[in-house]
């Protein structure tokens, strides 16, 4: 019996095919993110509120996993628009 298969009679599952990863054809990364940069005092109330700033996101837009030998051979990455071309 397959691991994780239901043991009840008549409940046999067909073997699943490998699903693509969650990053498969994902949305493009954001360019900036809003983050807290300290606090501002609120005059007259004796309290404070967060000071928010916009900062650039420094991430690679393409897939770095597919640059490795494992990533080039991984069939779950087939057809993804972020898959990097094999380096020469």
C-alpha positions as a printed NumPy array, in Angstrom:
array([[  0.   ,   0.   ,   0.   ],
       [  1.232,   3.489,  -0.819],
       [  2.221,   5.721,   2.103],
       [ -0.622,   8.091,   2.952],
       [ -3.2  ,   5.974,   1.104],
       [ -6.611,   5.462,   2.712],
       [ -7.036,   2.001,   4.206],
       [-10.823,   1.844,   3.732],
       [-12.072,  -0.505,   1.003],
       [-12.991,   1.268,  -2.227],
       [-11.027,   4.406,  -1.336],
       [ -7.9  ,   3.708,  -3.334],
       [ -6.307,   6.807,  -4.805],
       [ -4.709,   7.051,  -8.211],
       [ -1.024,   8.011,  -8.01 ],
       [ -0.618,  11.772,  -8.286],
       [  1.596,  13.368, -10.86 ],
       [  4.225,  15.818,  -9.678],
       [  2.62 ,  19.208,  -9.244],
       [  4.566,  22.354, -10.116],
       [  6.053,  24.391,  -7.28 ],
       [  4.18 ,  27.345,  -5.767],
       [  6.593,  29.718,  -7.54 ],
       [  5.583,  28.312, -10.97 ],
       [  4.553,  31.278, -13.172],
       [  4.143,  33.471, -10.082],
       [  3.406,  37.187, -10.21 ],
       [  6.45 ,  39.474, -10.64 ],
       [  8.189,  40.592,  -7.455],
       [  7.249,  43.964,  -5.982],
       [  9.675,  46.847,  -6.494],
       [  9.128,  48.541,  -3.121],
       [  7.769,  47.591,   0.286],
       [  6.349,  49.74 ,   3.106],
       [  8.16 ,  49.231,   6.409],
       [  8.233,  50.862,   9.834],
       [ 11.077,  53.311,  10.531],
       [ 10.58 ,  54.331,  14.135],
       [  7.784,  56.27 ,  15.806],
       [  6.168,  59.737,  15.575],
       [  4.817,  61.373,  18.741],
       [  1.208,  62.506,  18.461],
       [  1.013,  66.   ,  20.04 ],
       [ -1.679,  66.502,  22.661],
       [ -2.511,  62.789,  22.981],
       [  0.615,  61.573,  24.739],
       [  0.898,  58.61 ,  22.398],
       [  2.799,  57.718,  19.26 ],
       [  2.171,  56.249,  15.83 ],
       [  4.482,  54.273,  13.553],
       [  6.532,  56.166,  10.955],
       [  6.244,  54.246,   7.663],
       [  8.699,  54.534,   4.765],
       [  8.931,  52.955,   1.322],
       [ 12.096,  50.902,   0.72 ],
       [ 13.318,  49.164,  -2.455],
       [ 13.175,  45.368,  -2.589],
       [ 16.52 ,  43.908,  -3.635],
       [ 15.618,  40.492,  -4.998],
       [ 16.515,  38.679,  -8.189],
       [ 13.535,  38.758, -10.566],
       [ 14.458,  35.473, -12.25 ],
       [ 14.701,  31.98 , -10.774],
       [ 18.061,  31.187,  -9.198],
       [ 17.191,  27.524,  -8.557],
       [ 17.132,  26.71 , -12.271],
       [ 20.714,  27.933, -12.643],
       [ 21.893,  24.859, -10.696],
       [ 22.259,  21.363, -12.138],
       [ 19.337,  20.185,  -9.977],
       [ 17.125,  22.986, -11.237],
       [ 17.969,  22.288, -14.875],
       [ 16.924,  18.649, -14.452],
       [ 13.807,  19.326, -12.33 ],
       [ 10.697,  18.451, -14.361],
       [  8.453,  20.378, -11.963],
       [  9.976,  23.6  , -13.37 ],
       [  9.133,  22.755, -16.993],
       [  7.234,  25.533, -18.764],
       [  7.74 ,  28.166, -16.053],
       [  8.279,  31.675, -17.396],
       [ 10.883,  32.408, -14.672],
       [ 13.065,  29.424, -15.58 ],
       [ 16.576,  30.619, -16.385],
       [ 18.259,  29.493, -19.576],
       [ 21.09 ,  27.015, -19.09 ],
       [ 24.43 ,  28.761, -18.71 ],
       [ 26.979,  27.953, -21.384]])
